[in-house]
Structure formats: structure tokens, C-alpha cells
């Protein structure tokens, strides 16, 4: 069979399967994320029928999915809101690092993997998944909630921190000189600063470059700019998600409103592909050996992320239920954790780190999808009210 024909068959079959699972998710009131992950596992490495022809398509589609999730999230907020949230969340960023990176480092030493693996596993457990959390917030209708800016501030701080962390990790695992590592960090920080400056100071000029009421040129222009900025950011070891988010922040007014409308269908398609691709690239047979360590690590760092989110929301003046929502929403880890593990394993550091990271990410995504819904349950609200009443009595 011709490769293109096989590609069309595989992609078509997976999209139909995703449609059916998405419908099941709607009927059951559950997020479709776990369903998409399981579908990917079923047809990925170690699955029932591994798919080969569509792998590259889904890889590219997953990268576009994360970019679209973040640019549309950025369109919901203005530059002053972002700056205000970042200023109020500085201490939350330090708490986030201390509570979530240190358990990963300690776990690596506990397994006897050494200091380099400890630095890598610290990154795996530290950074939440912007893509997964953006979809969760949208699915749960929380984009306008009071705690959401605090959540986004933590995510942006984490992603910006990756501009320092990834070049440093690369230098450590590869063994490049201190000067080379410093140059990589300087370039990354310079690019982030430039993008941030343009977004905050000259966003109105960027918005004027697009025709607000002409949907086709608007779609092509905003999508093109977003992918261009995201690509430049990724080239200098900065998160492509940060670049996309800042493009969304830079756009305002009717341009932002109409761009959100025309990009939404594309986001829905490619975001779903992102989660399926994660399952496709995870070898389900390797997960079994590291399942218990991954569960233990996930249990610890779900609690530490809960504390992080609650602290950030409380600093922003959010009430008790909002603090719970913020903490539980930050649970999922994702794309960065996999990239970090890949860097370490690719350099020959602790090969078991790959299946551990894959299992850990899968557990936190599935658990986070369900945990994020808990604060909306009647029994949970009643429990919080009872505890508040006892505290004030």
C-alpha cells in the first residue's frame, strides 16, 4: 500500500475514534483527555496495533496543538493583567520550585541515579503542563474565574524559567563548557525579553497589522505570526508555548475577539491530536516496570502542587474554593517533562528515567483531569463550608 494512502487511512481511523470517544466524554461528563491518551496507548509502541505511517503527522500536529492552546489562552488576557499577575506571583514561583523540584531530585538520589539525573528529574516534577491545563480550564469553563490569573502566572513563570533551565541541563548532560552554557542562557533570555517587550509595549501596533473583520486574512495572519514567534522561541531553547502565549497577550480589541473565534476549531482539532500523540509515543510495555515508583512520585507531587496553587491563589486574594481549584488544576505535567527526560536519556543518563517520566506524566494528567473537577462537587463545597464554620467558631 502506498505510504500516503496508509497515512490517510491511519489518520482517518484515529480521528473517527477520537470523535466517538469525545462523544462518550460528553455523555459521561468526563474530560476527553484520558480517553485520547488511552487511544494513543492502544495504537502506539507496545499497543495492540502500532501505527507507523501517521507518527510524523501526529508529532507535528501535537506541537501545533500546544501552540494554539496557549495563543488562545493569551487572547483572553491583557498585558496589564499579565504583568500584575507575574508581580504578585513571584513568591509563588519560588515556592513552586522548592516544593516540586526538590522531591524529584531527592527521588533520583533515592533510586541511586546520581546528581545529573537528579537535576533532570527535578525538572520533570517541577513544571506543569501548560497545554493540558489550558484545555482543562476551557473545558471546565474557568477562564474568567478569579483564580485563573494566579494559575497562569505560575505557568508563565515556570515556562520562562525553562529559558534558564533547559540550556543549563543540556550543558550538564552533554558536558559542554561553562561559557557555551552561559551564551545559550543569554540568548534565550534576550529573545524572551524582546518578545515580552513587544507584547507589552507595542501590542496595539501588532493588532493593527491584522484586519479584524476579514476572517480568512485574520486567521492566516495570526496563525502565521504565532507559529513564527513560537518557532523562533523554540530555536533558542525557550518554550514555544511562551512565545505563543505572548502573541495572544499582544493582540487586543476586535482583533483578539475575532481571532479567538476563527482559531477555536483549529485548536480543538490539534489539541486533541496532542494528547493522542503523547499516548502513541509512550511504550506501554515499559511503563509496567516503573509504575509503582511513578505512582509514589505522583502522589507526593500532586500534594506539593496543591500547596503551590493554593498559596498563589491566596496571595491573589482568592477564597478557599478558588485556592483548591488552583492547586488541583496545576497537577498535570506534560510536554516539558518528556522533553527533559529525553535530553537526559539521550545523553546516556539513567535510561530508566524515560519510562518513569512517561508513567509519571500519564498518571498526573489522568489524575489531574478528575481532581480538577472535585471543587465543583456539592459534597466538596459542603465540606469546605463546614471547615470554614468550625474555623470561625
Residue pairs with C-beta under 8 A, 6 or more apart in sequence:
3 53
6 53
7 53
7 54
7 57
10 51
10 53
10 54
11 54
11 57
11 58
14 39
14 43
14 51
14 54
14 58
14 276
17 39
18 36
18 39
18 272
18 276
21 32
21 35
21 36
21 39
22 32
22 35
22 272
24 35
25 31
25 32
25 35
26 32
30 369
30 370
31 135
31 136
31 139
31 369
31 370
31 373
32 139
32 272
32 275
33 132
33 135
33 136
33 275
33 365
33 366
33 369
34 365
34 366
34 369
36 272
36 275
36 276
36 279
37 275
37 276
37 278
37 279
37 362
37 365
37 366
38 279
39 276
39 279
40 275
40 276
40 277
40 278
40 279
40 280
40 281
40 282
41 47
41 279
41 280
41 282
41 284
42 48
42 49
42 279
43 49
43 50
43 51
43 279
43 280
44 50
44 51
44 279
44 280
44 281
44 282
44 283
44 284
45 280
45 281
45 282
45 283
45 284
45 285
46 283
46 284
46 285
46 286
47 284
51 280
55 280
55 281
58 273
58 276
58 277
58 280
59 277
59 281
61 269
61 270
61 273
61 274
61 277
62 270
62 273
62 274
62 276
62 277
62 278
63 240
63 274
64 227
64 270
64 273
65 131
65 267
65 269
65 270
65 271
65 272
65 273
65 274
66 130
66 131
66 240
66 241
66 244
66 271
66 274
66 335
67 226
67 227
67 230
67 240
67 241
67 244
68 226
68 244
68 263
68 266
68 267
68 270
68 271
69 130
69 131
69 134
69 135
69 241
69 267
69 271
69 274
70 130
70 131
70 134
70 241
70 242
70 244
70 245
70 248
71 222
71 226
71 244
71 245
71 247
71 248
71 263
72 134
72 248
72 260
72 263
72 264
72 267
73 130
73 134
73 137
73 138
73 143
73 152
73 245
73 248
74 244
74 245
74 246
74 247
74 248
74 249
74 250
74 251
75 248
75 251
75 256
75 259
75 260
76 143
76 144
76 248
76 260
77 149
77 152
77 248
77 249
78 249
78 252
79 199
79 200
79 203
79 249
79 250
81 149
82 152
82 153
82 156
82 200
82 249
83 200
84 149
85 149
85 150
85 152
85 153
85 156
85 316
86 153
86 156
86 157
88 150
88 153
88 315
88 316
89 150
89 153
89 154
89 157
89 312
89 315
89 316
90 157
91 315
92 150
92 153
92 154
92 157
92 308
92 311
92 312
92 315
93 153
93 154
93 157
93 158
93 161
95 307
95 308
95 311
95 312
96 126
96 154
96 157
96 158
96 308
96 312
97 126
97 161
99 304
99 305
99 307
99 308
100 125
100 126
100 301
100 304
100 305
100 308
101 122
101 123
101 125
101 126
102 122
103 125
103 297
103 300
103 301
103 304
104 118
104 121
104 122
104 123
104 124
104 125
104 126
104 297
104 301
105 118
105 119
105 121
105 122
106 118
107 121
107 125
107 293
107 297
108 114
108 117
108 118
108 120
108 121
108 122
108 350
108 353
109 115
109 118
111 293
111 350
111 352
113 121
113 349
113 350
113 352
113 353
114 349
114 350
116 172
116 173
116 344
116 349
117 344
117 349
117 350
117 353
119 169
119 172
120 169
120 173
120 340
120 341
120 343
120 344
120 349
120 350
120 353
121 353
121 356
121 357
123 165
123 169
123 336
123 337
123 340
124 333
124 337
124 340
124 341
124 353
124 357
124 360
124 361
125 297
125 301
125 333
125 337
125 360
126 158
127 158
127 159
127 161
127 162
127 333
127 336
127 337
127 340
128 154
128 155
128 158
128 305
128 330
128 331
128 332
128 333
128 334
129 332
129 333
129 334
129 335
129 336
129 337
129 361
129 365
130 155
130 159
130 239
130 241
130 245
130 334
130 335
131 241
131 271
131 274
131 334
131 335
132 275
132 332
132 334
132 365
132 368
133 151
133 155
133 329
133 330
133 332
133 368
135 271
136 329
136 332
136 368
136 369
136 372
137 143
137 148
137 151
137 329
140 372
140 373
140 376
142 148
142 325
142 329
145 322
145 325
146 316
146 317
146 318
146 319
146 322
147 309
147 313
147 316
147 318
147 322
147 323
147 325
147 326
149 316
150 309
150 312
150 313
150 315
150 316
150 318
150 326
151 309
151 312
151 313
151 326
151 329
151 330
153 312
154 308
154 309
154 312
154 330
155 330
156 242
156 245
158 336
159 239
159 241
159 242
159 245
159 336
160 192
160 239
160 242
162 237
162 238
162 239
162 242
162 336
163 185
163 188
163 189
163 192
163 237
163 238
163 239
163 242
164 185
164 188
164 189
166 188
166 237
166 339
166 340
166 343
167 181
167 184
167 185
167 188
167 237
168 181
168 185
169 340
169 343
169 344
170 176
170 181
170 184
170 237
170 343
171 177
171 178
171 180
171 181
171 184
173 343
173 344
173 346
173 347
173 349
174 347
184 236
184 237
187 236
187 237
188 236
188 237
188 238
191 232
191 233
191 236
191 238
192 233
192 238
192 242
195 229
195 233
195 242
195 243
195 246
196 246
198 206
198 250
199 206
199 246
199 247
199 249
199 250
200 249
200 250
202 250
203 249
203 250
203 251
203 252
204 252
206 225
206 250
206 251
207 250
207 251
207 252
207 253
207 255
207 256
209 221
210 217
210 218
210 221
210 222
210 251
210 255
210 259
211 217
211 218
211 221
212 218
212 253
212 254
212 255
212 257
212 258
213 254
213 258
215 258
215 261
215 262
218 255
218 258
218 259
218 262
219 259
219 262
219 263
222 247
222 251
222 255
222 259
222 262
222 263
223 263
223 266
225 247
226 243
226 244
226 247
226 248
229 243
229 244
229 246
229 247
230 240
230 241
230 243
230 244
230 247
231 240
231 243
232 243
233 239
233 240
233 242
233 243
234 240
234 243
239 336
241 335
248 256
251 259
278 334
278 338
278 361
278 362
282 358
282 362
283 355
283 358
286 354
286 355
286 358
287 294
287 355
287 358
287 359
287 362
289 352
289 355
290 352
290 355
290 356
290 359
291 359
293 356
293 359
294 356
294 359
294 360
294 362
294 363
295 359
295 363
297 356
297 360
298 360
298 363
298 364
298 367
301 364
302 331
302 364
302 367
302 368
302 371
305 327
305 330
305 331
306 324
306 327
306 328
306 330
306 331
307 327
308 327
308 330
309 323
309 325
309 326
309 327
309 328
309 329
309 330
310 323
310 324
310 326
310 327
312 326
313 322
313 323
313 325
313 326
313 327
314 323
318 326
320 384
320 388
321 375
321 381
321 384
324 374
324 375
324 380
324 384
325 372
325 375
328 368
328 371
328 372
328 374
328 375
329 368
329 372
330 368
331 364
331 367
331 368
331 371
331 372
332 361
332 364
332 365
332 368
332 369
333 360
333 361
333 364
333 365
334 361
334 365
337 357
337 360
337 361
338 357
338 358
338 361
340 357
341 353
341 354
341 356
341 357
341 358
342 354
344 350
344 353
345 351
345 353
345 354
374 380
375 381
375 384
